[in-house]
Amino acid sequence: MYTNQNSKITIVDDDPAMTEMLKDFFERKFPGAVVTTFASGETALSGIYFEPDIIILDYHLDSMNAVAMNGLQVLKKLKEQFPAVPVIFLSSQEKTEIAANTMKYGAYDYIVKNENAFHRLEIILNNIRGHADLKKNLGTQKIFNTILAILVLALIAGFFISKMLN
């Protein structure tokens, strides 16, 4: 669990009860997380002013409003705006073709809303955070390796210069 970082989590779901449960879950499991919620894809697309670390997206965002964008349409727009941000679908849709389509258009994962959904969500978020930490550590390691290589080359050059001067 990544409690030492203020992760920015965005939830896009038109069901107020589910949105509240997700918000409570994230705030309890990931203290320090900044959770932002949106009730429609349209409000999310116009209201996300910072790049979130993770986006949780419902598929049936058009269940309350028939003319609203569905989750797949929102995913395509989100990936244009934030291509590197993992988007996790959390939906009651159990059709494999819908899950496959979300993955085809860039979703990180697809979770069916059932009794295991919150547990899976926690595992996936911890995996995402672990990958981000690993990338950060690899970047730091590359910097140290470069500095070490420069120091070794300088030491070797200094050794040969001192030999030539003697």
C-alpha positions as CSV (number, residue, x, y, z in Angstrom):
1,M,0.0,0.0,0.0
2,Y,1.3,3.4,-0.9
3,T,0.6,5.6,2.0
4,N,3.5,7.9,1.8
5,Q,2.4,9.6,-1.4
6,N,-0.5,12.0,-2.1
7,S,-1.9,10.1,-5.0
8,K,-4.4,11.9,-7.2
9,I,-7.3,9.6,-7.9
10,T,-10.1,10.7,-10.2
11,I,-13.5,8.8,-10.2
12,V,-16.0,9.2,-13.0
13,D,-19.3,7.4,-12.2
14,D,-22.9,8.6,-12.5
15,D,-24.1,6.5,-9.5
16,P,-23.8,8.8,-6.4
17,A,-23.8,5.8,-4.0
18,M,-21.0,4.0,-5.9
19,T,-19.0,7.2,-6.1
20,E,-19.3,7.8,-2.4
21,M,-18.3,4.1,-1.6
22,L,-15.3,4.4,-3.9
23,K,-14.2,7.7,-2.4
24,D,-14.5,6.3,1.1
25,F,-12.6,3.2,0.1
26,F,-9.7,5.2,-1.4
27,E,-9.5,7.6,1.6
28,R,-9.5,4.7,4.0
29,K,-7.0,2.4,2.1
30,F,-4.7,5.1,0.8
31,P,-4.4,7.9,3.4
32,G,-3.3,11.1,1.9
33,A,-4.9,10.4,-1.5
34,V,-6.6,13.3,-3.1
35,V,-9.8,12.0,-4.6
36,T,-11.8,14.0,-7.2
37,T,-15.2,12.8,-8.4
38,F,-17.2,13.5,-11.5
39,A,-20.8,12.4,-12.2
40,S,-20.4,12.4,-16.0
41,G,-17.7,12.0,-18.6
42,E,-18.5,15.5,-19.9
43,T,-17.9,17.1,-16.6
44,A,-14.7,15.1,-16.1
45,L,-13.3,16.0,-19.5
46,S,-13.9,19.7,-18.8
47,G,-13.1,19.6,-15.1
48,I,-9.8,17.7,-14.8
49,Y,-7.2,20.5,-14.4
50,F,-4.3,18.4,-13.2
51,E,-3.0,15.1,-14.4
52,P,-4.3,12.4,-12.1
53,D,-2.2,9.4,-11.1
54,I,-5.2,7.0,-11.7
55,I,-8.6,7.3,-13.2
56,I,-11.5,5.0,-12.2
57,L,-14.1,5.1,-15.0
58,D,-17.6,3.5,-15.2
59,Y,-18.8,2.2,-18.6
60,H,-22.5,3.1,-18.3
61,L,-22.1,6.8,-17.8
62,D,-25.2,7.2,-19.9
63,S,-27.5,5.3,-17.6
64,M,-28.9,8.4,-15.9
65,N,-28.8,10.6,-19.0
66,A,-29.3,8.8,-22.4
67,V,-27.4,11.5,-24.4
68,A,-24.4,11.4,-22.1
69,M,-21.1,9.9,-23.3
70,N,-20.5,6.3,-22.4
71,G,-17.3,5.2,-20.7
72,L,-15.6,4.1,-23.9
73,Q,-16.1,7.5,-25.5
74,V,-14.8,9.1,-22.4
75,L,-11.8,6.8,-22.3
76,K,-10.8,7.7,-25.9
77,K,-10.8,11.4,-25.0
78,L,-9.0,10.9,-21.7
79,K,-6.2,9.0,-23.4
80,E,-5.8,11.9,-25.9
81,Q,-5.5,14.3,-22.9
82,F,-3.5,12.0,-20.5
83,P,-2.0,9.1,-22.5
84,A,0.2,7.9,-19.7
85,V,-2.4,7.8,-16.9
86,P,-3.8,4.4,-16.1
87,V,-7.6,4.2,-16.6
88,I,-9.3,1.4,-14.7
89,F,-12.9,0.5,-15.8
90,L,-15.2,-0.4,-12.9
91,S,-18.5,-1.5,-14.4
92,S,-21.4,-3.8,-14.0
93,Q,-21.1,-4.8,-17.6
94,E,-19.9,-8.4,-17.7
95,K,-19.7,-8.7,-21.5
96,T,-16.2,-9.8,-22.6
97,E,-16.4,-7.8,-25.8
98,I,-17.0,-4.6,-23.8
99,A,-14.0,-5.4,-21.6
100,A,-11.9,-6.2,-24.6
101,N,-12.9,-2.9,-26.3
102,T,-11.9,-0.9,-23.3
103,M,-8.5,-2.6,-23.3
104,K,-8.2,-2.0,-27.0
105,Y,-8.6,1.7,-26.5
106,G,-6.1,2.0,-23.7
107,A,-7.7,0.9,-20.4
108,Y,-5.2,-0.4,-17.9
109,D,-7.7,-3.0,-16.6
110,Y,-11.4,-3.8,-16.4
111,I,-13.1,-4.8,-13.2
112,V,-16.7,-6.0,-12.9
113,K,-18.6,-4.5,-10.0
114,N,-19.1,-7.5,-7.7
115,E,-18.1,-8.7,-4.2
116,N,-14.4,-8.9,-5.2
117,A,-14.3,-5.5,-7.0
118,F,-12.8,-3.5,-4.2
119,H,-10.2,-6.1,-3.4
120,R,-9.1,-6.3,-7.1
121,L,-9.1,-2.5,-7.2
122,E,-6.7,-2.3,-4.2
123,I,-4.4,-4.9,-5.8
124,I,-4.3,-3.1,-9.1
125,L,-3.7,0.3,-7.5
126,N,-0.8,-1.1,-5.5
127,N,0.6,-2.6,-8.7
128,I,0.4,0.7,-10.5
129,R,2.1,2.5,-7.6
130,G,4.8,-0.2,-7.5
131,H,5.5,0.2,-11.2
132,A,5.7,4.0,-10.8
133,D,8.1,3.6,-7.9
134,L,10.2,1.2,-9.9
135,K,10.4,3.6,-12.9
136,K,11.4,6.4,-10.5
137,N,14.1,4.2,-8.9
138,L,15.4,3.1,-12.3
139,G,15.8,6.7,-13.4
140,T,17.7,7.5,-10.2
141,Q,19.9,4.4,-10.7
142,K,20.7,5.5,-14.3
143,I,21.9,8.9,-13.0
144,F,24.1,7.3,-10.4
145,N,25.5,4.8,-12.9
146,T,26.4,7.7,-15.3
147,I,28.1,9.6,-12.5
148,L,30.0,6.5,-11.5
149,A,31.1,5.9,-15.1
150,I,32.4,9.5,-15.4
151,L,34.3,9.2,-12.1
152,V,35.9,5.9,-13.1
153,L,36.9,7.4,-16.5
154,A,38.3,10.5,-14.8
155,L,40.3,8.2,-12.4
156,I,41.7,6.2,-15.2
157,A,42.6,9.3,-17.2
158,G,44.2,10.8,-14.2
159,F,46.2,7.6,-13.6
160,F,47.5,7.6,-17.2
161,I,48.3,11.3,-17.1
162,S,50.3,10.9,-13.9
163,K,52.2,8.0,-15.4
164,M,53.0,10.0,-18.5
165,L,54.2,13.0,-16.4
166,N,56.5,10.8,-14.3
